[in-house]
Structure formats: structure tokens, C-alpha cells
Amino acid sequence: MKPTYLTHSRTAHVSVAILVLAAVAKLIVTSTGLPIWLLPVSDVAALVAAATLFIGWVRWTSPGA
């Protein structure tokens, strides 16, 4: 069986971990009295992680890689 991007790429592992941490950070900020400016920070972190995950997948599946 061929290795997949999600199971064999360190970039994918880090991106998924950042996505999870951003979701947890948003939950913590909304449930506690932390500053509201942390919400956009977690959103930007999740957006960067998702873009990195997508770009890594495109590079993984490209024929020249």
C-alpha cells in the first residue's frame, strides 16, 4: 500500500496539530475571560495551517515529486 500524505508527512502532522490547538484556543478564550483579540489570532493560525496542509498535499500528489 502506498504511503499517504496524512500518515507520512511531518508537515501534515504539524498542520493538523496547529488546527487542533487553534480550535482549543478558541474554546478556551470564549469560555474564560481572556482578551477577545486572541480569537483572530487563533483564526489566522488555523488558516495558515490549513493552507500549509493543502499546499503540502498538492506537492505530495504532484507527478514530479
C-alpha positions in Angstrom: 0.0 0.0 0.0 1.3 3.4 -0.9 2.1 5.9 1.9 -0.4 8.7 2.2 0.3 12.4 2.9 -1.5 12.5 6.2 0.2 9.5 7.7 3.8 10.0 6.4 4.4 13.8 6.3 5.7 15.7 9.2 4.3 18.9 7.6 0.8 17.3 7.7 1.2 16.3 11.3 2.3 19.8 12.4 -0.5 21.4 10.4 -3.2 19.2 11.9 -1.8 19.8 15.4 -1.9 23.6 14.8 -5.5 23.3 13.6 -6.5 21.4 16.8 -4.6 23.9 19.0 -6.3 26.8 17.3 -9.7 25.2 18.0 -8.9 24.5 21.6 -7.6 28.1 22.0 -10.8 29.5 20.6 -12.8 27.3 23.0 -10.6 28.5 26.0 -10.9 32.1 25.0 -14.7 32.0 24.7 -15.2 30.1 28.0 -12.8 32.2 30.1 -12.2 35.9 30.4 -9.2 36.1 28.1 -8.8 39.0 25.8 -11.0 38.9 22.7 -8.2 39.8 20.4 -7.0 36.2 20.8 -9.8 34.9 18.6 -8.5 36.4 15.4 -5.0 35.1 16.3 -6.3 31.6 16.5 -8.3 32.0 13.3 -5.2 33.2 11.4 -3.2 30.3 12.9 -5.8 27.8 11.7 -5.9 29.5 8.2 -2.1 29.2 7.9 -2.2 25.6 9.0 -5.0 24.7 6.5 -3.1 26.4 3.7 0.1 24.6 4.6 -1.8 21.3 4.7 -3.3 21.9 1.3 -0.1 23.1 -0.4 1.8 20.1 1.1 -0.9 17.7 -0.2 -0.7 19.3 -3.7 3.1 18.9 -3.6 2.8 15.3 -2.4 0.4 14.3 -5.2 2.2 16.1 -8.0 3.8 13.8 -10.5 7.2 15.3 -10.3 7.6 15.0 -6.5 
